[in-house]
Amino acid sequence: MEGVKFSFTSETVNKIRNELFKNEGRWYELGASMTDPPKDGFGYFLTTLNIGLSSRHGTAVAAILVAEGYLEHQGQKPILLRKK
């Protein structure tokens, strides 16, 4: 079984950082629920970009953005993210 592949551009990264994480210092919920992601969470925001990502992709995308130094995280339930 092959893993799911997805890609996004630097424009998408900028949109995430500047539209969702626009309030400096504010923590946002990861919100990767398939059935009811919070409307102000990262997972829901991904679904609004119309690039084929679901709220569940939020976990992978957030991990990449944290590893690349764009975001920081804290907590476990819920997982919170903010712009670095």
PDB file of N, CA, C and O in Angstrom, chain B, residues numbered from 101:
ATOM      1  N   MET B 101       0.836  -1.184   0.000  1.00  0.00           N
ATOM      2  CA  MET B 101       0.000   0.000   0.000  1.00  0.00           C
ATOM      3  C   MET B 101       0.883   1.251   0.000  1.00  0.00           C
ATOM      4  O   MET B 101       1.800   1.385   0.811  1.00  0.00           O
ATOM      5  N   GLU B 102       0.589   2.137  -0.909  1.00  0.00           N
ATOM      6  CA  GLU B 102       1.350   3.384  -0.994  1.00  0.00           C
ATOM      7  C   GLU B 102       0.784   4.421  -0.038  1.00  0.00           C
ATOM      8  O   GLU B 102      -0.412   4.429   0.252  1.00  0.00           O
ATOM      9  N   GLY B 103       1.654   5.292   0.446  1.00  0.00           N
ATOM     10  CA  GLY B 103       1.210   6.386   1.293  1.00  0.00           C
ATOM     11  C   GLY B 103       0.531   7.460   0.478  1.00  0.00           C
ATOM     12  O   GLY B 103       0.693   7.527  -0.740  1.00  0.00           O
ATOM     13  N   VAL B 104      -0.210   8.280   1.137  1.00  0.00           N
ATOM     14  CA  VAL B 104      -0.878   9.394   0.485  1.00  0.00           C
ATOM     15  C   VAL B 104       0.155  10.476   0.195  1.00  0.00           C
ATOM     16  O   VAL B 104       0.965  10.824   1.055  1.00  0.00           O
ATOM     17  N   LYS B 105       0.117  11.002  -1.020  1.00  0.00           N
ATOM     18  CA  LYS B 105       1.053  12.055  -1.404  1.00  0.00           C
ATOM     19  C   LYS B 105       0.279  13.345  -1.622  1.00  0.00           C
ATOM     20  O   LYS B 105      -0.815  13.343  -2.185  1.00  0.00           O
ATOM     21  N   PHE B 106       0.857  14.429  -1.174  1.00  0.00           N
ATOM     22  CA  PHE B 106       0.269  15.734  -1.425  1.00  0.00           C
ATOM     23  C   PHE B 106       1.398  16.748  -1.492  1.00  0.00           C
ATOM     24  O   PHE B 106       2.499  16.504  -0.998  1.00  0.00           O
ATOM     25  N   SER B 107       1.119  17.864  -2.095  1.00  0.00           N
ATOM     26  CA  SER B 107       2.120  18.918  -2.157  1.00  0.00           C
ATOM     27  C   SER B 107       1.418  20.263  -2.016  1.00  0.00           C
ATOM     28  O   SER B 107       0.223  20.391  -2.281  1.00  0.00           O
ATOM     29  N   PHE B 108       2.179  21.246  -1.600  1.00  0.00           N
ATOM     30  CA  PHE B 108       1.663  22.598  -1.546  1.00  0.00           C
ATOM     31  C   PHE B 108       2.813  23.546  -1.807  1.00  0.00           C
ATOM     32  O   PHE B 108       3.974  23.217  -1.564  1.00  0.00           O
ATOM     33  N   THR B 109       2.482  24.721  -2.301  1.00  0.00           N
ATOM     34  CA  THR B 109       3.477  25.688  -2.756  1.00  0.00           C
ATOM     35  C   THR B 109       3.861  26.649  -1.627  1.00  0.00           C
ATOM     36  O   THR B 109       3.229  26.668  -0.570  1.00  0.00           O
ATOM     37  N   SER B 110       4.886  27.430  -1.865  1.00  0.00           N
ATOM     38  CA  SER B 110       5.265  28.460  -0.898  1.00  0.00           C
ATOM     39  C   SER B 110       4.136  29.483  -0.756  1.00  0.00           C
ATOM     40  O   SER B 110       3.967  30.082   0.306  1.00  0.00           O
ATOM     41  N   GLU B 111       3.373  29.680  -1.819  1.00  0.00           N
ATOM     42  CA  GLU B 111       2.208  30.568  -1.744  1.00  0.00           C
ATOM     43  C   GLU B 111       1.195  30.036  -0.728  1.00  0.00           C
ATOM     44  O   GLU B 111       0.609  30.807   0.032  1.00  0.00           O
ATOM     45  N   THR B 112       0.994  28.715  -0.718  1.00  0.00           N
ATOM     46  CA  THR B 112       0.079  28.108   0.242  1.00  0.00           C
ATOM     47  C   THR B 112       0.607  28.266   1.661  1.00  0.00           C
ATOM     48  O   THR B 112      -0.163  28.566   2.573  1.00  0.00           O
ATOM     49  N   VAL B 113       1.906  28.070   1.863  1.00  0.00           N
ATOM     50  CA  VAL B 113       2.512  28.255   3.186  1.00  0.00           C
ATOM     51  C   VAL B 113       2.312  29.698   3.647  1.00  0.00           C
ATOM     52  O   VAL B 113       1.963  29.935   4.803  1.00  0.00           O
ATOM     53  N   ASN B 114       2.528  30.646   2.767  1.00  0.00           N
ATOM     54  CA  ASN B 114       2.330  32.058   3.116  1.00  0.00           C
ATOM     55  C   ASN B 114       0.872  32.352   3.451  1.00  0.00           C
ATOM     56  O   ASN B 114       0.583  33.112   4.376  1.00  0.00           O
ATOM     57  N   LYS B 115      -0.039  31.752   2.702  1.00  0.00           N
ATOM     58  CA  LYS B 115      -1.463  31.947   2.963  1.00  0.00           C
ATOM     59  C   LYS B 115      -1.825  31.402   4.345  1.00  0.00           C
ATOM     60  O   LYS B 115      -2.564  32.042   5.093  1.00  0.00           O
ATOM     61  N   ILE B 116      -1.308  30.226   4.680  1.00  0.00           N
ATOM     62  CA  ILE B 116      -1.551  29.638   6.000  1.00  0.00           C
ATOM     63  C   ILE B 116      -1.024  30.567   7.087  1.00  0.00           C
ATOM     64  O   ILE B 116      -1.728  30.863   8.052  1.00  0.00           O
ATOM     65  N   ARG B 117       0.203  31.022   6.931  1.00  0.00           N
ATOM     66  CA  ARG B 117       0.833  31.858   7.962  1.00  0.00           C
ATOM     67  C   ARG B 117       0.174  33.231   8.080  1.00  0.00           C
ATOM     68  O   ARG B 117       0.068  33.771   9.181  1.00  0.00           O
ATOM     69  N   ASN B 118      -0.265  33.796   6.968  1.00  0.00           N
ATOM     70  CA  ASN B 118      -0.773  35.169   6.987  1.00  0.00           C
ATOM     71  C   ASN B 118      -2.284  35.278   7.138  1.00  0.00           C
ATOM     72  O   ASN B 118      -2.782  36.319   7.567  1.00  0.00           O
ATOM     73  N   GLU B 119      -3.025  34.224   6.794  1.00  0.00           N
ATOM     74  CA  GLU B 119      -4.483  34.292   6.915  1.00  0.00           C
ATOM     75  C   GLU B 119      -4.992  33.593   8.169  1.00  0.00           C
ATOM     76  O   GLU B 119      -5.817  34.152   8.891  1.00  0.00           O
ATOM     77  N   LEU B 120      -4.518  32.385   8.438  1.00  0.00           N
ATOM     78  CA  LEU B 120      -4.978  31.710   9.662  1.00  0.00           C
ATOM     79  C   LEU B 120      -4.230  32.226  10.879  1.00  0.00           C
ATOM     80  O   LEU B 120      -4.847  32.584  11.882  1.00  0.00           O
ATOM     81  N   PHE B 121      -2.919  32.268  10.802  1.00  0.00           N
ATOM     82  CA  PHE B 121      -2.087  32.650  11.940  1.00  0.00           C
ATOM     83  C   PHE B 121      -1.767  34.144  11.922  1.00  0.00           C
ATOM     84  O   PHE B 121      -0.629  34.548  12.163  1.00  0.00           O
ATOM     85  N   LYS B 122      -2.775  34.951  11.635  1.00  0.00           N
ATOM     86  CA  LYS B 122      -2.547  36.382  11.483  1.00  0.00           C
ATOM     87  C   LYS B 122      -2.361  37.107  12.812  1.00  0.00           C
ATOM     88  O   LYS B 122      -1.743  38.171  12.848  1.00  0.00           O
ATOM     89  N   ASN B 123      -2.884  36.553  13.901  1.00  0.00           N
ATOM     90  CA  ASN B 123      -2.748  37.189  15.214  1.00  0.00           C
ATOM     91  C   ASN B 123      -1.488  36.678  15.906  1.00  0.00           C
ATOM     92  O   ASN B 123      -1.458  35.557  16.413  1.00  0.00           O
ATOM     93  N   GLU B 124      -0.460  37.505  15.922  1.00  0.00           N
ATOM     94  CA  GLU B 124       0.818  37.133  16.539  1.00  0.00           C
ATOM     95  C   GLU B 124       0.604  36.688  17.979  1.00  0.00           C
ATOM     96  O   GLU B 124      -0.105  37.343  18.743  1.00  0.00           O
ATOM     97  N   GLY B 125       1.218  35.580  18.341  1.00  0.00           N
ATOM     98  CA  GLY B 125       1.161  35.094  19.709  1.00  0.00           C
ATOM     99  C   GLY B 125      -0.052  34.269  20.063  1.00  0.00           C
ATOM    100  O   GLY B 125      -0.065  33.625  21.111  1.00  0.00           O
ATOM    101  N   ARG B 126      -1.085  34.265  19.213  1.00  0.00           N
ATOM    102  CA  ARG B 126      -2.300  33.499  19.504  1.00  0.00           C
ATOM    103  C   ARG B 126      -2.086  32.030  19.166  1.00  0.00           C
ATOM    104  O   ARG B 126      -1.501  31.698  18.134  1.00  0.00           O
ATOM    105  N   TRP B 127      -2.563  31.158  20.041  1.00  0.00           N
ATOM    106  CA  TRP B 127      -2.521  29.717  19.803  1.00  0.00           C
ATOM    107  C   TRP B 127      -3.813  29.292  19.116  1.00  0.00           C
ATOM    108  O   TRP B 127      -4.902  29.703  19.516  1.00  0.00           O
ATOM    109  N   TYR B 128      -3.686  28.461  18.073  1.00  0.00           N
ATOM    110  CA  TYR B 128      -4.827  27.938  17.328  1.00  0.00           C
ATOM    111  C   TYR B 128      -4.856  26.426  17.490  1.00  0.00           C
ATOM    112  O   TYR B 128      -3.808  25.779  17.514  1.00  0.00           O
ATOM    113  N   GLU B 129      -6.042  25.867  17.600  1.00  0.00           N
ATOM    114  CA  GLU B 129      -6.176  24.425  17.743  1.00  0.00           C
ATOM    115  C   GLU B 129      -5.850  23.724  16.422  1.00  0.00           C
ATOM    116  O   GLU B 129      -6.214  24.203  15.348  1.00  0.00           O
ATOM    117  N   LEU B 130      -5.162  22.586  16.515  1.00  0.00           N
ATOM    118  CA  LEU B 130      -4.882  21.789  15.319  1.00  0.00           C
ATOM    119  C   LEU B 130      -6.188  21.401  14.645  1.00  0.00           C
ATOM    120  O   LEU B 130      -6.352  21.627  13.446  1.00  0.00           O
ATOM    121  N   GLY B 131      -7.113  20.824  15.387  1.00  0.00           N
ATOM    122  CA  GLY B 131      -8.450  20.544  14.856  1.00  0.00           C
ATOM    123  C   GLY B 131      -8.460  19.630  13.652  1.00  0.00           C
ATOM    124  O   GLY B 131      -8.996  19.996  12.605  1.00  0.00           O
ATOM    125  N   ALA B 132      -7.877  18.441  13.776  1.00  0.00           N
ATOM    126  CA  ALA B 132      -7.783  17.515  12.646  1.00  0.00           C
ATOM    127  C   ALA B 132      -8.916  16.504  12.598  1.00  0.00           C
ATOM    128  O   ALA B 132      -8.793  15.476  11.933  1.00  0.00           O
ATOM    129  N   SER B 133     -10.011  16.773  13.287  1.00  0.00           N
ATOM    130  CA  SER B 133     -11.154  15.859  13.288  1.00  0.00           C
ATOM    131  C   SER B 133     -11.775  15.758  11.896  1.00  0.00           C
ATOM    132  O   SER B 133     -11.981  16.769  11.224  1.00  0.00           O
ATOM    133  N   MET B 134     -12.071  14.536  11.474  1.00  0.00           N
ATOM    134  CA  MET B 134     -12.722  14.337  10.172  1.00  0.00           C
ATOM    135  C   MET B 134     -14.185  14.773  10.214  1.00  0.00           C
ATOM    136  O   MET B 134     -14.719  15.253   9.214  1.00  0.00           O
ATOM    137  N   THR B 135     -14.830  14.609  11.359  1.00  0.00           N
ATOM    138  CA  THR B 135     -16.271  14.829  11.418  1.00  0.00           C
ATOM    139  C   THR B 135     -16.673  16.223  11.883  1.00  0.00           C
ATOM    140  O   THR B 135     -17.703  16.738  11.448  1.00  0.00           O
ATOM    141  N   ASP B 136     -15.888  16.843  12.752  1.00  0.00           N
ATOM    142  CA  ASP B 136     -16.297  18.128  13.289  1.00  0.00           C
ATOM    143  C   ASP B 136     -15.095  18.994  13.677  1.00  0.00           C
ATOM    144  O   ASP B 136     -14.911  19.300  14.855  1.00  0.00           O
ATOM    145  N   PRO B 137     -14.277  19.388  12.699  1.00  0.00           N
ATOM    146  CA  PRO B 137     -13.128  20.231  13.045  1.00  0.00           C
ATOM    147  C   PRO B 137     -13.596  21.628  13.458  1.00  0.00           C
ATOM    148  O   PRO B 137     -14.524  22.169  12.857  1.00  0.00           O
ATOM    149  N   PRO B 138     -12.966  22.215  14.474  1.00  0.00           N
ATOM    150  CA  PRO B 138     -13.358  23.568  14.872  1.00  0.00           C
ATOM    151  C   PRO B 138     -13.156  24.557  13.726  1.00  0.00           C
ATOM    152  O   PRO B 138     -12.146  24.505  13.024  1.00  0.00           O
ATOM    153  N   LYS B 139     -14.105  25.440  13.547  1.00  0.00           N
ATOM    154  CA  LYS B 139     -14.081  26.380  12.410  1.00  0.00           C
ATOM    155  C   LYS B 139     -12.901  27.348  12.445  1.00  0.00           C
ATOM    156  O   LYS B 139     -12.522  27.898  11.412  1.00  0.00           O
ATOM    157  N   ASP B 140     -12.318  27.559  13.626  1.00  0.00           N
ATOM    158  CA  ASP B 140     -11.162  28.456  13.700  1.00  0.00           C
ATOM    159  C   ASP B 140      -9.859  27.675  13.847  1.00  0.00           C
ATOM    160  O   ASP B 140      -8.832  28.238  14.225  1.00  0.00           O
ATOM    161  N   GLY B 141      -9.903  26.379  13.548  1.00  0.00           N
ATOM    162  CA  GLY B 141      -8.721  25.529  13.675  1.00  0.00           C
ATOM    163  C   GLY B 141      -7.969  25.344  12.360  1.00  0.00           C
ATOM    164  O   GLY B 141      -8.452  25.689  11.282  1.00  0.00           O
ATOM    165  N   PHE B 142      -6.789  24.797  12.491  1.00  0.00           N
ATOM    166  CA  PHE B 142      -5.899  24.580  11.351  1.00  0.00           C
ATOM    167  C   PHE B 142      -6.483  23.588  10.344  1.00  0.00           C
ATOM    168  O   PHE B 142      -6.441  23.827   9.137  1.00  0.00           O
ATOM    169  N   GLY B 143      -7.029  22.472  10.845  1.00  0.00           N
ATOM    170  CA  GLY B 143      -7.585  21.448   9.953  1.00  0.00           C
ATOM    171  C   GLY B 143      -8.695  21.989   9.075  1.00  0.00           C
ATOM    172  O   GLY B 143      -8.709  21.748   7.868  1.00  0.00           O
ATOM    173  N   TYR B 144      -9.628  22.719   9.672  1.00  0.00           N
ATOM    174  CA  TYR B 144     -10.723  23.306   8.901  1.00  0.00           C
ATOM    175  C   TYR B 144     -10.189  24.296   7.874  1.00  0.00           C
ATOM    176  O   TYR B 144     -10.643  24.314   6.730  1.00  0.00           O
ATOM    177  N   PHE B 145      -9.225  25.118   8.279  1.00  0.00           N
ATOM    178  CA  PHE B 145      -8.650  26.107   7.363  1.00  0.00           C
ATOM    179  C   PHE B 145      -8.096  25.426   6.113  1.00  0.00           C
ATOM    180  O   PHE B 145      -8.265  25.934   5.005  1.00  0.00           O
ATOM    181  N   LEU B 146      -7.439  24.286   6.284  1.00  0.00           N
ATOM    182  CA  LEU B 146      -6.895  23.570   5.118  1.00  0.00           C
ATOM    183  C   LEU B 146      -7.985  23.212   4.121  1.00  0.00           C
ATOM    184  O   LEU B 146      -7.755  23.251   2.912  1.00  0.00           O
ATOM    185  N   THR B 147      -9.174  22.862   4.615  1.00  0.00           N
ATOM    186  CA  THR B 147     -10.264  22.489   3.706  1.00  0.00           C
ATOM    187  C   THR B 147     -10.749  23.684   2.889  1.00  0.00           C
ATOM    188  O   THR B 147     -11.312  23.503   1.809  1.00  0.00           O
ATOM    189  N   THR B 148     -10.540  24.892   3.384  1.00  0.00           N
ATOM    190  CA  THR B 148     -11.006  26.088   2.678  1.00  0.00           C
ATOM    191  C   THR B 148     -10.060  26.521   1.568  1.00  0.00           C
ATOM    192  O   THR B 148     -10.406  27.391   0.770  1.00  0.00           O
ATOM    193  N   LEU B 149      -8.873  25.931   1.505  1.00  0.00           N
ATOM    194  CA  LEU B 149      -7.884  26.331   0.498  1.00  0.00           C
ATOM    195  C   LEU B 149      -8.163  25.736  -0.879  1.00  0.00           C
ATOM    196  O   LEU B 149      -7.566  26.159  -1.869  1.00  0.00           O
ATOM    197  N   ASN B 150      -9.065  24.761  -0.947  1.00  0.00           N
ATOM    198  CA  ASN B 150      -9.436  24.125  -2.220  1.00  0.00           C
ATOM    199  C   ASN B 150      -8.244  23.554  -2.972  1.00  0.00           C
ATOM    200  O   ASN B 150      -8.108  23.731  -4.183  1.00  0.00           O
ATOM    201  N   ILE B 151      -7.377  22.859  -2.224  1.00  0.00           N
ATOM    202  CA  ILE B 151      -6.223  22.198  -2.850  1.00  0.00           C
ATOM    203  C   ILE B 151      -6.256  20.689  -2.594  1.00  0.00           C
ATOM    204  O   ILE B 151      -5.244  20.002  -2.735  1.00  0.00           O
ATOM    205  N   GLY B 152      -7.430  20.187  -2.216  1.00  0.00           N
ATOM    206  CA  GLY B 152      -7.609  18.748  -2.055  1.00  0.00           C
ATOM    207  C   GLY B 152      -7.176  18.188  -0.708  1.00  0.00           C
ATOM    208  O   GLY B 152      -6.985  16.979  -0.580  1.00  0.00           O
ATOM    209  N   LEU B 153      -7.016  19.039   0.298  1.00  0.00           N
ATOM    210  CA  LEU B 153      -6.627  18.554   1.614  1.00  0.00           C
ATOM    211  C   LEU B 153      -7.835  18.531   2.545  1.00  0.00           C
ATOM    212  O   LEU B 153      -8.675  19.431   2.524  1.00  0.00           O
ATOM    213  N   SER B 154      -7.903  17.481   3.360  1.00  0.00           N
ATOM    214  CA  SER B 154      -8.955  17.388   4.367  1.00  0.00           C
ATOM    215  C   SER B 154      -8.404  17.883   5.705  1.00  0.00           C
ATOM    216  O   SER B 154      -7.211  18.154   5.833  1.00  0.00           O
ATOM    217  N   SER B 155      -9.272  17.994   6.678  1.00  0.00           N
ATOM    218  CA  SER B 155      -8.824  18.415   8.007  1.00  0.00           C
ATOM    219  C   SER B 155      -7.831  17.424   8.599  1.00  0.00           C
ATOM    220  O   SER B 155      -6.975  17.818   9.390  1.00  0.00           O
ATOM    221  N   ARG B 156      -7.925  16.150   8.236  1.00  0.00           N
ATOM    222  CA  ARG B 156      -6.991  15.131   8.723  1.00  0.00           C
ATOM    223  C   ARG B 156      -5.576  15.359   8.208  1.00  0.00           C
ATOM    224  O   ARG B 156      -4.612  14.956   8.858  1.00  0.00           O
ATOM    225  N   HIS B 157      -5.438  15.995   7.060  1.00  0.00           N
ATOM    226  CA  HIS B 157      -4.109  16.327   6.547  1.00  0.00           C
ATOM    227  C   HIS B 157      -3.414  17.342   7.453  1.00  0.00           C
ATOM    228  O   HIS B 157      -2.197  17.514   7.384  1.00  0.00           O
ATOM    229  N   GLY B 158      -4.193  18.008   8.299  1.00  0.00           N
ATOM    230  CA  GLY B 158      -3.636  19.006   9.200  1.00  0.00           C
ATOM    231  C   GLY B 158      -2.508  18.473  10.057  1.00  0.00           C
ATOM    232  O   GLY B 158      -1.545  19.187  10.338  1.00  0.00           O
ATOM    233  N   THR B 159      -2.619  17.229  10.472  1.00  0.00           N
ATOM    234  CA  THR B 159      -1.578  16.629  11.307  1.00  0.00           C
ATOM    235  C   THR B 159      -0.244  16.592  10.571  1.00  0.00           C
ATOM    236  O   THR B 159       0.781  16.993  11.122  1.00  0.00           O
ATOM    237  N   ALA B 160      -0.252  16.116   9.338  1.00  0.00           N
ATOM    238  CA  ALA B 160       0.978  16.011   8.552  1.00  0.00           C
ATOM    239  C   ALA B 160       1.508  17.386   8.153  1.00  0.00           C
ATOM    240  O   ALA B 160       2.707  17.650   8.254  1.00  0.00           O
ATOM    241  N   VAL B 161       0.615  18.254   7.704  1.00  0.00           N
ATOM    242  CA  VAL B 161       1.037  19.590   7.273  1.00  0.00           C
ATOM    243  C   VAL B 161       1.602  20.366   8.459  1.00  0.00           C
ATOM    244  O   VAL B 161       2.633  21.026   8.332  1.00  0.00           O
ATOM    245  N   ALA B 162       0.943  20.292   9.601  1.00  0.00           N
ATOM    246  CA  ALA B 162       1.444  20.988  10.794  1.00  0.00           C
ATOM    247  C   ALA B 162       2.821  20.468  11.193  1.00  0.00           C
ATOM    248  O   ALA B 162       3.704  21.252  11.542  1.00  0.00           O
ATOM    249  N   ALA B 163       3.008  19.148  11.143  1.00  0.00           N
ATOM    250  CA  ALA B 163       4.310  18.569  11.502  1.00  0.00           C
ATOM    251  C   ALA B 163       5.414  19.103  10.585  1.00  0.00           C
ATOM    252  O   ALA B 163       6.519  19.396  11.040  1.00  0.00           O
ATOM    253  N   ILE B 164       5.110  19.224   9.312  1.00  0.00           N
ATOM    254  CA  ILE B 164       6.090  19.750   8.356  1.00  0.00           C
ATOM    255  C   ILE B 164       6.394  21.219   8.664  1.00  0.00           C
ATOM    256  O   ILE B 164       7.556  21.625   8.684  1.00  0.00           O
ATOM    257  N   LEU B 165       5.347  22.009   8.901  1.00  0.00           N
ATOM    258  CA  LEU B 165       5.546  23.433   9.160  1.00  0.00           C
ATOM    259  C   LEU B 165       6.278  23.680  10.479  1.00  0.00           C
ATOM    260  O   LEU B 165       7.032  24.646  10.601  1.00  0.00           O
ATOM    261  N   VAL B 166       6.058  22.811  11.466  1.00  0.00           N
ATOM    262  CA  VAL B 166       6.810  22.911  12.718  1.00  0.00           C
ATOM    263  C   VAL B 166       8.270  22.538  12.475  1.00  0.00           C
ATOM    264  O   VAL B 166       9.174  23.242  12.925  1.00  0.00           O
ATOM    265  N   ALA B 167       8.502  21.438  11.767  1.00  0.00           N
ATOM    266  CA  ALA B 167       9.877  20.983  11.487  1.00  0.00           C
ATOM    267  C   ALA B 167      10.658  22.016  10.669  1.00  0.00           C
ATOM    268  O   ALA B 167      11.870  22.150  10.839  1.00  0.00           O
ATOM    269  N   GLU B 168       9.977  22.740   9.790  1.00  0.00           N
ATOM    270  CA  GLU B 168      10.634  23.749   8.955  1.00  0.00           C
ATOM    271  C   GLU B 168      10.771  25.099   9.650  1.00  0.00           C
ATOM    272  O   GLU B 168      11.355  26.029   9.094  1.00  0.00           O
ATOM    273  N   GLY B 169      10.231  25.208  10.871  1.00  0.00           N
ATOM    274  CA  GLY B 169      10.396  26.434  11.642  1.00  0.00           C
ATOM    275  C   GLY B 169       9.357  27.516  11.400  1.00  0.00           C
ATOM    276  O   GLY B 169       9.535  28.642  11.866  1.00  0.00           O
ATOM    277  N   TYR B 170       8.275  27.214  10.684  1.00  0.00           N
ATOM    278  CA  TYR B 170       7.233  28.205  10.434  1.00  0.00           C
ATOM    279  C   TYR B 170       6.261  28.337  11.598  1.00  0.00           C
ATOM    280  O   TYR B 170       5.738  29.420  11.859  1.00  0.00           O
ATOM    281  N   LEU B 171       6.020  27.218  12.303  1.00  0.00           N
ATOM    282  CA  LEU B 171       5.077  27.184  13.413  1.00  0.00           C
ATOM    283  C   LEU B 171       5.730  26.553  14.626  1.00  0.00           C
ATOM    284  O   LEU B 171       6.750  25.873  14.513  1.00  0.00           O
ATOM    285  N   GLU B 172       5.132  26.785  15.796  1.00  0.00           N
ATOM    286  CA  GLU B 172       5.518  26.057  16.997  1.00  0.00           C
ATOM    287  C   GLU B 172       4.262  25.418  17.570  1.00  0.00           C
ATOM    288  O   GLU B 172       3.146  25.820  17.242  1.00  0.00           O
ATOM    289  N   HIS B 173       4.450  24.417  18.429  1.00  0.00           N
ATOM    290  CA  HIS B 173       3.296  23.700  18.968  1.00  0.00           C
ATOM    291  C   HIS B 173       3.445  23.512  20.468  1.00  0.00           C
ATOM    292  O   HIS B 173       4.531  23.630  21.036  1.00  0.00           O
ATOM    293  N   GLN B 174       2.303  23.213  21.089  1.00  0.00           N
ATOM    294  CA  GLN B 174       2.297  22.856  22.501  1.00  0.00           C
ATOM    295  C   GLN B 174       1.075  21.985  22.768  1.00  0.00           C
ATOM    296  O   GLN B 174       0.094  22.020  22.025  1.00  0.00           O
ATOM    297  N   GLY B 175       1.152  21.204  23.843  1.00  0.00           N
ATOM    298  CA  GLY B 175       0.017  20.409  24.275  1.00  0.00           C
ATOM    299  C   GLY B 175      -0.157  19.106  23.522  1.00  0.00           C
ATOM    300  O   GLY B 175       0.544  18.817  22.553  1.00  0.00           O
ATOM    301  N   GLN B 176      -1.123  18.325  24.005  1.00  0.00           N
ATOM    302  CA  GLN B 176      -1.455  17.057  23.370  1.00  0.00           C
ATOM    303  C   GLN B 176      -2.949  16.936  23.102  1.00  0.00           C
ATOM    304  O   GLN B 176      -3.345  16.470  22.034  1.00  0.00           O
ATOM    305  N   LYS B 177      -3.774  17.339  24.038  1.00  0.00           N
ATOM    306  CA  LYS B 177      -5.227  17.311  23.842  1.00  0.00           C
ATOM    307  C   LYS B 177      -5.808  18.570  24.424  1.00  0.00           C
ATOM    308  O   LYS B 177      -6.098  18.595  25.620  1.00  0.00           O
ATOM    309  N   PRO B 178      -5.991  19.596  23.666  1.00  0.00           N
ATOM    310  CA  PRO B 178      -5.755  19.684  22.226  1.00  0.00           C
ATOM    311  C   PRO B 178      -4.309  20.072  21.909  1.00  0.00           C
ATOM    312  O   PRO B 178      -3.585  20.600  22.753  1.00  0.00           O
ATOM    313  N   ILE B 179      -3.921  19.797  20.682  1.00  0.00           N
ATOM    314  CA  ILE B 179      -2.637  20.282  20.169  1.00  0.00           C
ATOM    315  C   ILE B 179      -2.860  21.708  19.687  1.00  0.00           C
ATOM    316  O   ILE B 179      -3.807  21.980  18.948  1.00  0.00           O
ATOM    317  N   LEU B 180      -2.000  22.603  20.101  1.00  0.00           N
ATOM    318  CA  LEU B 180      -2.114  24.004  19.736  1.00  0.00           C
ATOM    319  C   LEU B 180      -0.931  24.410  18.874  1.00  0.00           C
ATOM    320  O   LEU B 180       0.180  23.907  19.041  1.00  0.00           O
ATOM    321  N   LEU B 181      -1.186  25.333  17.945  1.00  0.00           N
ATOM    322  CA  LEU B 181      -0.160  25.817  17.011  1.00  0.00           C
ATOM    323  C   LEU B 181      -0.171  27.341  17.010  1.00  0.00           C
ATOM    324  O   LEU B 181      -1.207  27.966  17.241  1.00  0.00           O
ATOM    325  N   ARG B 182       0.993  27.930  16.747  1.00  0.00           N
ATOM    326  CA  ARG B 182       1.054  29.362  16.500  1.00  0.00           C
ATOM    327  C   ARG B 182       2.238  29.666  15.607  1.00  0.00           C
ATOM    328  O   ARG B 182       3.179  28.882  15.490  1.00  0.00           O
ATOM    329  N   LYS B 183       2.161  30.846  14.972  1.00  0.00           N
ATOM    330  CA  LYS B 183       3.237  31.291  14.081  1.00  0.00           C
ATOM    331  C   LYS B 183       4.490  31.556  14.884  1.00  0.00           C
ATOM    332  O   LYS B 183       4.435  32.136  15.969  1.00  0.00           O
ATOM    333  N   LYS B 184       5.608  31.136  14.355  1.00  0.00           N
ATOM    334  CA  LYS B 184       6.894  31.348  15.000  1.00  0.00           C
ATOM    335  C   LYS B 184       7.499  32.659  14.536  1.00  0.00           C
ATOM    336  O   LYS B 184       8.593  33.022  14.969  1.00  0.00           O
TER     337      LYS B 184
END
